[in-house]
Amino acid sequence: MALAGVAWIAVTPARAQNAQSSSEMYQSVYNGWKWWHVYCYRCHGQDALGTTLAPTLIDPKLKLTLPDFLRKVRNGNPDKGMQAWDKLLDDKQITQLYYYVSARAEKVLPPGRPDEVGPKGGQWVPPQGWPKSR
């Protein structure tokens, strides 16, 4: 998911999954982490920190809503080197990516695999009330 050249973002969670339970949100973030490591990390880095190929996606000063994130990932930005991902990822998968990146950007998820970075090296637990609605 190379979003190269985009003035980038620490994504802000949108309203869509606010009503999810903690375990549902964990699963969404975990699945986003898995998609990240299939499609995105080569350009954007292991923990969304960016590389020479593509920018960091966890800068807390920059914001991107879920609808904007969906559009950018679906359509890509060929002029900046990012392919469109709509043929490989559906909206559910892109939304899961969004919540993974959002958790990293908001520093509620530390670097690493979400099932290994929680209490005592176990499953990560989303903070109560996260994500907040906008």
Disulfide bonds with the S-S distance in Angstrom:
none
